Amino acid sequence: MGNRRQFITSVAALGAAAGFPSGASAQAFEQVKIVNGFPAGGTADSTSRRVAEKLGGTPYSRHAAVVENKTGAAGRIAVETVKAAAPDGATLLLTPYSCMSIYPHIYRTLSYDPFKDFVPVSMAAVMTHALAVGPMVPQSVRTVKDFLAWAKANPDKANYGSPAAGSTPHFLVALLGLDNGVDLKHVPYRGSLPAVADVIGGTLAAVSCPTGDSLANHKAGKIRILATSGGKRTPFTPDVPSFAESGFGDLTTEEWFGFWLPARTPASVVANANAAINQALREKTVVDSLALMGLVAQGSTAAEMDRSQKEEHVRWGPLVKRIGFTAES
């Protein structure tokens, strides 16, 4: 009993220092879980684990969080898992905004309503996406325009992988092909890393994925990133132009990972989770670890995240319609 009382006292002091809501210590979980829908080793998994390590000893969780990778169905299995979890705040979802802002436009029978079944907690990290090519594409192809010319001349090889059908990386290259009259065939994967592996192995021409998922192999010379999707060059690939620099400004976009909790989670618990996550994202070790994956650590208020989620939902609606993609197509 003495140890428990000492823990609550120390957590209360930590909460006051870190700006946690008053009374937060009474709501601390023994251990929380973070569920994400993508394989170990990728950007979603890394973001989950870096934050999970820092949640212990806060008014939100006594111990570091555990991470569960519920892969499959383009990230939807993880979303469905958290939707079905108890709305007590013990099970967090970490996913890119595409699952919550874009998927409603492409799945006619989506098994969750992103705006009714979940509450936003905090953004976690911001990323750009990259178009990279491998050994199947000649070394002379150094730019996006070169790639389009090669793809047009080699329609039987003009394919690209992405982390999932309906993901932002999928749509970026779909728009690239559509805008330039080039038939680029999409091959969906369960996460970026298997697609990157096939590009390295020469069985896939290109991959569109979070920049961080292709970063190490680009630096090792195994693949070549042709462009990234931010408004300017990323600090992680200063040698690579942006799509905008390359003459494709319409492909400028940055995506974020965010944390959600099930709907009806008490507001006080959401506030606790938000404070703990934002505290973790300010720690230098977390910032530096995410940077290795091409990610910029960036927390937010729940309201800021909610606003951005709705803005992206509105923005992507006409783009998805133009691409003509649905889950059944």
C-alpha atoms as one frame of an Amber mdcrd trajectory, in Angstrom:
protein
   0.000   0.000   0.000   2.872   2.314   0.834   4.445   1.810  -2.612   1.148
   2.501  -4.346   0.633   5.692  -2.343   4.188   6.777  -3.115   3.587   6.167
  -6.816   0.396   8.228  -6.837   2.138  11.056  -4.990   5.090  11.083  -7.390
   2.815  10.902 -10.444   0.732  13.773  -9.120   3.889  15.871  -8.772   4.991
  14.886 -12.303   1.566  15.771 -13.631   1.631  19.209 -12.098   5.087  19.875
 -13.559   4.162  18.638 -17.054   0.843  20.425 -17.277  -1.409  17.400 -16.843
  -5.023  18.025 -15.834  -5.562  18.330 -12.098  -6.633  15.085 -10.459  -4.938
  13.127 -13.229  -3.243  10.668 -10.867  -6.557   9.014 -10.004  -6.982   7.968
 -13.629  -3.578   6.398 -14.256  -3.811   2.990 -15.937  -1.493   0.160 -14.976
  -0.562  -0.149 -18.663  -2.136   1.088 -21.893  -2.007  -0.415 -25.373  -1.239
   1.250 -28.706  -2.696  -0.522 -31.749  -1.447   0.252 -35.264  -2.278  -1.425
 -38.557   1.141  -1.715 -40.165   4.130  -4.085 -39.901   6.991  -3.867 -37.418
   9.890  -1.709 -38.559   7.891   0.839 -40.548   7.045   4.447 -39.759   3.726
   3.712 -38.029   5.318   1.043 -35.858   8.298   3.250 -34.988   6.050   6.148
 -34.010   3.972   3.836 -31.833   6.989   2.384 -30.052   8.864   5.639 -29.476
   5.827   7.176 -27.801   4.908   3.948 -25.983   8.293   3.855 -24.262   7.677
   7.282 -22.727   4.119   6.898 -21.446   5.144   5.015 -18.314   5.319   6.954
 -15.057   2.827   9.571 -16.203  -0.651  10.322 -14.851  -1.942   8.407 -17.881
  -0.094   5.086 -17.480   1.973   3.551 -14.712   4.093   1.484 -17.113   5.277
   1.961 -20.693   2.585   1.121 -23.232   2.555  -2.121 -25.194   2.309  -1.969
 -28.987   0.151  -4.319 -31.021   0.483  -4.529 -34.818  -2.887  -5.539 -36.258
  -1.930  -5.597 -39.932  -4.206  -6.136 -42.892  -7.096  -4.531 -44.781  -5.057
  -1.379 -45.469  -4.952  -0.497 -41.783  -8.678  -0.982 -41.194  -8.313  -4.022
 -38.927  -6.465  -1.902 -36.374  -9.113   0.815 -36.585 -11.894  -1.753 -36.095
 -10.023  -3.270 -33.137  -9.913   0.042 -31.308 -13.504   0.886 -32.221 -14.539
  -2.317 -30.420 -12.354  -1.626 -27.366 -13.818  -0.401 -24.096 -14.161   3.415
 -24.139 -12.088   3.763 -20.997  -8.922   5.184 -22.585  -6.729   2.104 -22.158
  -6.533   1.294 -25.897  -5.135   3.895 -28.299  -5.147   3.812 -32.091  -2.122
   5.141 -33.989  -2.776   5.509 -37.711  -2.152   7.883 -40.622  -4.963  10.309
 -41.372  -5.740   8.457 -44.606  -7.585   5.764 -42.623  -9.824   8.423 -41.081
 -10.066  11.185 -43.712  -9.706   9.418 -47.077 -11.178   5.941 -46.558 -14.765
   7.253 -46.124 -14.549   8.364 -49.764 -13.479   4.969 -51.111 -15.188   2.301
 -48.977 -18.939   2.234 -49.511 -19.386  -0.130 -46.581 -16.708   1.156 -44.217
 -17.174  -0.622 -40.892 -16.474   2.473 -38.823 -17.349   6.147 -38.856 -14.140
   8.108 -38.193 -16.099  11.092 -36.925 -18.584   9.268 -34.685 -16.739   6.170
 -33.469 -13.528   7.897 -32.328 -12.268  10.958 -30.526  -9.011  12.625 -31.647
  -6.301  12.755 -28.984  -3.157  14.215 -30.557  -1.156  14.299 -33.726   2.104
  12.388 -33.397   4.379  12.934 -36.388   4.354  14.548 -39.818   5.783  12.862
 -42.888   6.269  13.376 -46.570   5.918  10.613 -49.139   8.527   9.564 -51.675
   8.557   8.030 -55.137  11.509   5.656 -55.435  12.719   3.317 -58.173  15.042
   0.324 -58.178  17.060  -1.971 -60.458  14.196  -2.604 -62.889  14.417   1.048
 -63.935  17.592   2.101 -65.809  20.159   4.215 -63.967  19.596   6.945 -66.545
  16.188   7.599 -64.938  17.010  10.283 -62.361  13.889  12.478 -62.275  10.117
  12.104 -62.157   9.907  13.251 -65.780  12.477  10.587 -66.726  10.374   7.979
 -64.925   7.199   9.008 -66.725   8.971   8.812 -70.085  10.370   5.370 -69.228
   6.970   4.157 -67.997   5.293   5.326 -71.178   7.879   3.484 -73.273   7.640
   0.346 -71.104   3.949  -0.099 -70.236   4.438  -3.756 -69.313   6.837  -2.729
 -66.522   5.158   0.521 -65.440   3.996  -0.493 -61.976   4.388   0.836 -58.470
   3.679  -0.416 -54.983   2.220   1.411 -51.995   1.538   0.569 -48.338  -2.161
   0.003 -49.054  -4.892   0.516 -51.618  -6.519   3.858 -50.926  -3.530   5.214
 -49.034  -2.111   8.675 -49.675   1.022   7.265 -51.412  -1.230   5.214 -53.708
  -3.217   8.287 -54.714  -0.198  10.543 -55.202   1.177   8.363 -57.993  -2.307
   7.661 -59.357  -2.701  11.436 -59.781   0.785  11.651 -61.307  -0.150   9.108
 -63.972  -3.584  10.603 -64.559  -2.265  14.152 -64.954   0.412  13.067 -67.416
  -1.406  10.490 -69.489   0.718   7.560 -68.294  -0.852   4.268 -67.183   0.928
   3.465 -63.924  -0.375   0.181 -62.534  -0.836   0.074 -58.769   0.195  -2.933
 -56.656  -1.063  -2.715 -53.042   0.992  -4.183 -50.196   0.573  -4.716 -46.469
   2.780  -1.820 -45.464   5.679  -0.140 -47.243   8.557  -2.441 -46.384   7.463
  -5.462 -48.477   7.028  -3.133 -51.462  10.465  -1.593 -50.913  11.926  -5.109
 -50.749  10.371  -6.000 -54.112  11.735  -2.812 -55.680  15.213  -3.691 -54.388
  14.753  -7.239 -55.702  13.864  -5.992 -59.176  10.344  -7.441 -59.337   8.653
  -4.045 -58.935   9.604  -0.860 -60.782   8.752   1.736 -58.151   7.294   2.370
 -54.726   5.372   5.304 -53.325   5.586   5.331 -49.546   6.453   7.437 -46.519
   9.900   8.906 -47.118  11.204   7.272 -43.965  10.317   3.801 -45.227  12.666
   4.202 -48.199  15.293   6.387 -46.539  17.856   3.786 -45.418  17.855   1.983
 -48.765  18.135   5.272 -50.647  21.181   6.212 -48.575  22.628   2.738 -49.165
  22.228   3.143 -52.938  19.800   0.232 -53.262  16.961   2.413 -54.524  16.718
   5.982 -55.848  14.201   8.445 -54.452  13.136  10.665 -57.345  10.979  13.161
 -55.432   9.289  13.819 -52.091   5.859  15.317 -51.500   6.543  18.231 -49.140
   6.426  21.888 -50.099  10.225  21.899 -50.081  13.076  19.390 -49.835  13.099
  17.370 -46.652  16.044  17.647 -44.235  16.312  13.855 -44.502  16.859  13.844
 -48.288  18.469  17.194 -49.126  19.752  15.675 -52.376  16.216  14.938 -53.616
  13.873  17.564 -55.108  10.249  17.895 -54.107   7.483  17.074 -56.592   6.824
  20.817 -56.755  10.463  21.504 -57.685  10.170  18.814 -60.332   7.187  20.517
 -61.951   4.366  18.609 -60.224   3.120  21.090 -57.629  -0.331  19.486 -57.410
   1.270  16.526 -55.631   2.402  18.616 -52.678   1.123  17.036 -49.474   2.266
  16.102 -45.995   0.530  13.411 -43.980   0.406  12.973 -40.248   0.068  10.085
 -37.853  -2.355  10.647 -35.024  -3.676   8.993 -31.881  -7.392   8.302 -31.411
  -9.476   6.758 -28.615 -12.899   5.111 -28.880 -15.914   7.410 -28.786 -17.412
   7.989 -25.335 -13.988   7.908 -23.687 -14.249  10.392 -20.785 -12.895  13.849
 -21.609 -10.607  13.777 -18.575  -8.949  10.594 -19.864  -8.532  12.082 -23.347
  -6.867  15.104 -21.724  -4.527  12.829 -19.754  -3.587  10.881 -22.876  -3.016
  14.098 -24.819  -0.708  15.500 -22.137   1.312  12.267 -21.890   1.692  11.949
 -25.671   2.725  15.571 -26.109   5.235  15.250 -23.277   6.727  12.187 -25.012
   6.944  13.974 -28.370   8.959  16.806 -26.832  11.685  14.485 -25.568  14.919
  14.698 -27.558  15.367  10.932 -27.774  11.925  10.602 -29.351  12.500  13.526
 -31.736  15.860  12.087 -32.816  14.545   8.533 -33.198  11.653   9.652 -35.361
  13.993  11.777 -37.474  15.901   8.607 -38.374  12.649   7.402 -39.935  12.078
  10.635 -41.852   9.448  11.810 -39.382   9.038  15.159 -37.653   7.657  14.748
 -34.134   4.632  17.005 -33.815   1.973  16.887 -31.143  -1.206  18.937 -31.052
  -4.324  19.645 -29.080  -7.285  17.354 -29.672  -9.135  20.270 -31.264  -6.298
  21.007 -33.713  -6.183  17.373 -34.761  -9.970  17.232 -35.165  -9.890  20.326
 -37.384  -7.094  18.951 -39.578  -8.821  15.583 -39.931 -11.978  17.294 -41.191
 -10.021  19.575 -43.550  -8.225  16.594 -45.115 -11.533  14.768 -45.487 -12.948
  17.704 -47.474  -9.758  18.127 -49.507  -9.458  14.505 -50.617 -13.098  13.988
 -51.614 -12.864  15.532 -55.111  -9.381  14.064 -55.667 -10.611  10.526 -54.973
 -13.578  11.124 -57.271 -11.225  12.303 -60.017  -8.988   9.256 -59.636 -12.115
   7.097 -59.829 -10.949   4.618 -57.209 -13.251   2.710 -54.894 -12.534  -0.375
 -52.835 -14.508  -2.362 -55.382 -12.598  -0.991 -58.410
